[in-house]
C-alpha cells in the first residue's frame, strides 16, 4: 500500500474517549498528529477516567457508532484504521459490519481489555464476539500479555518462547499478523514479537523505570496505523511505531500530569 503523491495521509481511530487525555481517542489523535497524519475518529464509548483510574463507562449506541463510521468513510480517503476499546458485543458487531461495508483492509486492532490502573474495559461476553467478528478482519492485532491470555483462554506468557507460541495461536484466529507486546514481562528489555506468516521479528527496547505509561498500548497501535496511512509496509510501520513509543515513554517524566499513572509524552520531539 502506498500514499498517493500530493494527498494528505488520513487515519481513523475507532475507540473510547479518555476524559483524562492520556489514552483512547485522545492518545490516538495526538499520535497521528505527532507523526504527520490527519486523524479522524469514531467514538464507541465515553469513559470517566483520570490518571488514578476509571470511574464510569458510557457506551455509545451501536447505531450511532454506525452513523459515525458512514459519515467518516463516505467522505475521507482513509489510509488506515486503528481500533481500540469496544466494550460491548453489539458495538463490536457494528464496527465489523461498517469496516466490511467500506472495504477497509489496513486495520490495526488493539484488543483493549484492562486499563493501566487495572480497571476492566471489556465486558466478558464481548470477548467471543471480538474473536469471531473483528479479529479475522484485522491486518494486525497488538495484544499485551494479559490480553493475549484472555483471547486464548490461557495463562499469560512468562518468557519469549511462550509469547511466540501464543502469537502463533492468535494467528489461527484469522489476522494477517500479530504483534505480541512484552511490556508486562520482566527483565532489562521490553521485547515485542511481530509474527507474520512464518516470519518472526524481535523488537527489543530498554525497559524504562517510570510509572507514567498510561496509554502506551493505544499509542503504539495508532503509531502503526499512522505508518500504514503514510504508505509504509507493515514491518516498517511496526518498527517505526516501536521507536516512537519507546521515545515517548523515555520522555514521559518530563510531563507532570495527574496523581497516578501519567501519560507517555506524545510530543516529545516537539515540546
Secondary structure as UniProt FT lines:
FT   TURN            5..6
FT   STRAND          10..18
FT   TURN            19..20
FT   HELIX           24..34
FT   TURN            35..36
FT   STRAND          38..50
FT   TURN            51..52
FT   STRAND          53..59
FT   HELIX           62..73
FT   TURN            74..75
FT   STRAND          80..83
FT   HELIX           89..101
FT   TURN            102..103
FT   STRAND          107..109
FT   TURN            116..117
FT   TURN            124..125
FT   HELIX           126..129
FT   HELIX           130..134
FT   HELIX           135..137
FT   STRAND          140..141
FT   HELIX           145..152
FT   HELIX           160..171
FT   TURN            172..174
FT   STRAND          177..181
FT   TURN            183..184
FT   STRAND          189..196
FT   TURN            197..198
FT   STRAND          199..206
FT   HELIX           216..229
FT   TURN            230..231
FT   HELIX           234..250
FT   HELIX           252..254
FT   TURN            266..270
//
